[in-house]
């Protein structure tokens, strides 16, 4: 649930009256792989093991997002990608039960493949259309809705927190009066992350627990600010927990409803949902998620979506195909009224971090993987899952890959990056 992991070529990488003591709507484990999640899980491995062992515009958008006449996907590339998936699962020593990948090449068609198992005991094959929890990939969804509200004049990117959040939220943080929405969107507020090894263990011990927004805010507020607002970069789930509240404060509706009505439905993402707190059902075929502790894999698919809220975790249920459609539409500017909005989103300030991250815009990352492979997208980690949706601009390829494991995501992502980057 944070932003550090292993992806360095083998190195571990409301309305104004809303009560913040109400359950935080969807979001369970955060993890932003090239993210902190692997480090958190390894630090708390024994504890987790013990816990687990004991317990009219919409129509325009839809039309714009519809694919053009499809050409056949290069069969040789499809074979290479399927080989990558098979190898990742087969060579993981059981650490990665299954993997799925969807890739679209501009004017050259699309392909979806899967390998391994979507469920253990009994064994059920992973299918290309299986849903999974996409963790922090919810952040660009949330950022898109915030930017839409900026376009509509609800606030500006330079608006500070006292103007968009109630006093019982703002007063928790001594630097809140200096923090702007731009800083929250780009992880430059200096607010400490509420996600810790202890929250991981608590969620594993009691997956049905419904978490409250106030619990996350209190965890963050108990820590000192990391730096003065706007002076540096540090990935923090607290910022997107607050952005979920900003959306609710401005609209009087839950952030899930707002993102669903203004991002997911307009793009026709039929397999993508944001379940509310207390709803741990999947509403369709899905891949079970597994976490390793003390040499054993535990099914952690059912953690309540409230645990991380608008920051990620189990909040976003989706498929690889839907993530590609979302990212293609986002980068084409189809969610915004003005080109300037997308330009602001894609202005990447320096943000060096694990996994080759070199920049962070407004809810979106830029990475340079080994071999100089340049990517724009976002990583997501939830309990038992890792996913990445990205664009290889030079190759005109958009793709999404996921595995139903909390193992090192570079096992899957680096070979996918290389294969797509070398495609002719």
N, C-alpha and C positions, 0 to 999 in steps of 0.2 A: 503494500500500500504506500509506496512512497516513490522515490525516484532514484534508485540506484540498484544496480545489479551487475550481471556479468555480460558485457558485450564489447569487450575490448580485445577480441581475438583470443579469448580464452581466459581473460582475467575476470573474476566475479564482478561479474558486472551487476414574498407573502404580502400579504397585504400589510399596511402599517400596523395593524392590530394583531398580526400573527404572533403566537406564543412560541418562543424558541424551545420550549420544553415539549412541544408536540414532537412525535416521531419524525426523525429525518427520513424523508422518502427514500427511494432506491439508492443503494450503494454499499457494498460490503467491503471487500479488500481492495486496497489500492495497489498499484504496483505499476511501475512504469518502466519497463524493463530495458532496458538499458537502465534499470531502475533499482531502487533500494530494496525491493521485495526479497530478492535472494539473500541479501545480507541479513535482513530482519529474520527470515525463516531459519537461516543457519544459526543465528545467535540464539533463537528460541527453540531450536529443534527438539530438545529433550522435553521441554515444557509442553510443546504442541503435541508431542507423542503421548504424553500423559493425559492431556486434555482430551485428545481424540479417543484414546483408549477407554476413557471413562464416559464418554458421551455421544372565385373567378381567377385568383392568383394561384391558388393551389393547383388548378388545372393547368395553368401555364407552366408551373414548376414541373409537374409530372410529365408534361409533354416535352419540356426541355431536357429532362433527365432520361428520356427514352433513348435507347441505343440506336444508332444509325444502322443501315443495312450491314449485317455481319458477314465478314469474310471468314473462311476457315482458319482456325488457329494453327500455327505451324506445328505439324505432328511431331517433328523431330524435337522441338522445344518442349512439347507436351510430354514426350517420353523422358526427357532429361529431368523435367520437374517432378514427374511421378517417381523417378529413380531417387531424387533427393528426398522426397517424403518417405519412401520405403527405407532408405538408408538411415535417416534420422531415427525412425522408430526401431529399426532392426539393430542398430549399433548403440542404442542408448542403455543397454543392459536392463531394460524394463523401466527406466526412469521416465520415458515418454511413451505412454500407452498409445496415443494416436495424434495425428496431425492432419490439417486441412489447408488448402491453398486455392485462392481464386486470383487469376491474372487477366487483365485486359490490355491489349496493345492497340493503340489508336489505328483505326481502319484495318486492323488485322485480326479481329475477333477476340474471343475470350475462352478460357479453359478453367475448369475446376477439378481438383483431384483430392483424394483422401488416402490415408494409410493407417494401419493399425486398428486399435480398438477404441470405441467410444464409451464402452462400459466393461468393467472387469467383474467377474463372478456374479452372474454368468457373462461370458464373453460375448460382446455384441460389436460388430464392425463399425468403425467410424465411417460416416457417410458425408459426401460433399455438402449436403444441405443442412447438416446438424447445426443447431444453435449452440452458442457458448457465451460465457460471461467475458466481456471485453475490457473490464477495468477502466484505466485512465483514458481509453479512446473516447469515453464520454466527454472528456474535456473540450475537444473541438466542437462537439454538439452544443454544449453549454455556451461556449464562447460565441458560436454563431448566433444564438438567440440573444445574448447580451448585445452584440454588434447590431442586430436588427433593431433592438430597442434604442440604441444610439441613433440609428438612422431615423427613427420615428420621433426623436426629440425628447425622449423620456429623461435622458441625462447625456453627458458627454464622457469621453474617455478620461478627461481630467477632473471629473467630479470626484470629490472626496467622500469617504465612507459616511460621515455624519449626515450627508444629504440623501443617502440612498438606503440607510439601514436604521432601525430603531435604536434608541438609547441603550436598551438592555443588551444589545449586541456590541455597539460601539464602545461603551464604557468598559468593556472587558479588556480592551487593548490600548495601552497608553500612547501608541503611535498612530492610532486610527485616523486622527484628524489630518495627518500628513499623507495618508495612503489614498491613491487614486484607483479608479477602476482599471486603468491601463496597467498599473503595477500588479494588481491581482491577476489579470489575464496573462501577464508575462512572467509571473513568479519573481517579482522584484519588490515585494512589499516588506520583506524582512520578517514576516510573521513565522513563528516556529510551526513545524508540522505536528499535528495531533497524533499521527500514526506512529505507533511504537510496537516493540515486541509484545508488550503487555496487551495491547488491543488485539493483536493477532491471536494470542493465546485465549483471550476471553471469547472471541468469536468462534474459535475452534471448539472450546468447551461447551458453548451454548449457542449452536447455530440458529435456533429459533428466536433468540433474543431480539427484540425490536429496540434499536438504538435511537436516542434523541439527539437533535441538533445541539442542544445545550451541553451534552456530554463531550462532544468533540470540541466545542468552543472552550469549555473549561479546561480540557487537556492542553490545548494550545496556549490559552491565556496564562497557565501556570508556568510557562517557560518564558525566559527573557527573549526579546526580539533578537534576531540574528545579526541585524545591521540596520542602519538608518534607511527609511523607505526610499526606494529608487536608486540606491547607490550600488547595488550588486544584484546577482542572480542566485536564487536558491529555491529549488523545487519544493513546494509545500502544498499538501492537500487542503490545508486550512483555507487557502485562497479560493479554491473552488467550492468549498463548503459555504463560504461567504457569498460567492457569486450566485449560488442557488438561492440564497436568501434575498439577494438583490433583485433577482427575477421575480420572486414571490412578492416582495415589497412593492415593486413597480406595477405589477399586474393584478394582484389579489388572487392569483391562482398558483397551484404548485408548479415547481420548475419542471416536473415531469410532464404535466399537461401542456405547458408552454412549449417545451422542446418537441413534444409529440405533434402538436397542432401546427407548428411553424417551421419545423425542420424535417421530422420523420415522415409525416403524411404527405406533405407537398412533393417530396422526392419519391414517393411510392415505395418506401422501404417496408414491404409487407411482413418481413420476418423479424423486424426490430421492435422491441418493446422496452419500456421503462417501468417495471413492476413497482407498485407502491409498497410501503413498509408493511410487513406481515404477509406479503404474497410471495411465497417461495416456489410457486409452481412455474413450469417452463412453457406451458401453452404450445406444445409441439415437440417433435423429436429433438433431442439434445445430446451433447457429449458430456458425460460425467467428468468432473474435475478432480484431480488427485494431487495430494501433497505427500511428499516423502518425509518420514520422521523415524529415526532409529532403524533405517533399512527397510521400512514397510511403507506401502502406499495406502493412504486413507482417503476415502471419498469425502470431499468437502464442498460438494455441489450445492448444498442446501443452506448455506449461510444467508441470513436475511439480507435483502437488498438495502436495508436502512443503515448498514454499518459505516459506509463511507459517503453516502449521499451523492451530491453533485460532483464529488471528487473522483468517483470511479467505482472500483471494487465490483461487486455483483450487480450494480445498478443497471448496466446496459446488457440486455440479452439480444444477440444479433447473429448474423451469419457472415461468412467471408464475402459472399456475393454482395450483400447489402452494404458492407463496409466499403467495398470498391465503388459502388454506385454513389454512396455518400461523399467519398473523397473526391471523385471525379466532378460531381456537381459543385461541391464547395470550392474547389480550385478553379472551376470555370466561372465562379461568381454568381451562380444561379440562385443562391439564397439571399442575395443582397440587391438593393435597388441601385446602388452607385458603385462604380469601379473603385473609387477611393477607399471604400470599406474593405474590400479584399486586399488592396495594396497595404493598408494599415495592418491587417491581420498577418500578412506575409512579410512584414518588415522585421527581419530577424536580428535582434540585439545579441551580442556575444553572450553565450551561455555554455561554457565548457563543462562537460559532465561525462560520466561513464558512458560506454557504448558508442563513442565517437560523436556524441552530441557537440555541436559547435555553436548553435544558435537556437533561440526560442522566440517565436513571434507572439501572437495573441491566441493562445490555445493550440499552437502547432509547433512542431520541432523541425530542426534541420540537423541532419547527421551526415558525417562522412565516414563510411565504413572502410575497412582495409581494402587497399587497391584503389583508393580515391573514388569510391562509389558514392555519389551524392544523392541524398534522399530527403524528401519532405513528407512528413506524416506524423504519426503518434503511436507510441507503444502503450500497451495496457497490460496490467497484471492484476489478477484477482486470485482469491484462494483457489488453487487447483487449475489455473489457466494463465497462459500468456498469449497475447495477440499483438500484431503490428499491422497497421494500414499505412501504405506509403506510395509515393510517386517517384519513379526514376525519370526525371525530366528529360535527360539526354536520350534515353531509349524510348520515350513516349509510352511508358508502361506504368499502370496502376495495379496494385496487388494488395491482398490481405492474406496473412498467414496466421494460423493459430495452432496451439497444442494444448491438450487437456492435462497439463502438468505444471507444477511450480519449479521444475528443473531449469537450469540455465537456458534462457531463450535463444542464446547465440547458437546452440546446437541446431536449431531449425533455421533461424533467420540468416546467418551468414552464408550458408550454402544457397539459400533462395536468392539472396542479394547477388551473389556471384553469377549464378546461372542466368538470371534475368538481365544483369548488366552486360553479359557476354553474348546475349542473343543477337542474331543478325536480322 
